[in-house]
């Protein structure tokens, strides 16, 4: 059952039926380059990722990364949602699409839907995003949903500062 519906997308909680999809997306080159390597190397790792990532976040905060699929076909295309990092005082918008779906406006549609849901349904007061400086595509998506550059921020386990947008 969708949590959020947009013109072209269905957004729902990630569940154990998503093992193959999770395995594929977290091992895609763009995900590893711009988000990080979660070291998901097997279906067992994918199951642990779901349990320790999205499912734990849903229980702790009421939000997390959500499964994004095409309304027309039901095909899984990406993840989008809000996460909470220990070193930030606000939820962070995050999203990732499988590369074959880049360039169709899906990231913008999913990001906007998640931000609206966070403010309206979860009564969150401030949502921000961290993005690498060498990721102009993601910066463009964030700007298209109303985010602006705030400042550079040092992030644990990152060699270079990241751009904080909100």
NORZIUR-V687653 format. One line per field, one symbol per residue. phi: phi as a letter, one per 40 degrees, with the letter a starting at -180 (. if undefined). burial: b if it has 16 or more other C-alpha atoms within 10 Angstrom, else e. A space follows every 50 residues. Layout:
phi = ???
burial = ???
//
This chain:
phi = .ccbbbdbbbbaccbcccdccddcccbcdcccccbiccfcbaccccccdc ccbdcccdccbgaicbcbbcccbgccbibaibbbcdcbcbcbcbaabcdc bcgbgccccccccccdcdcccbfccabbabacccbcccdcdcccbhcbcb acacbdgbcbcbccba
burial = eeebbeeebbbbbbeeebbebbbbbbbbebbeeebeeeebeeeebbbebb eeebbebbeeeebbbbbbbbeeeeebbbbbbbbbeeeeebbbbbbbbbee eeeeebbbbbbbbbbbbbeeeeeeeebbbbbbeeeeebbebbeebebbee ebeeeeeeeebbbbbb
//
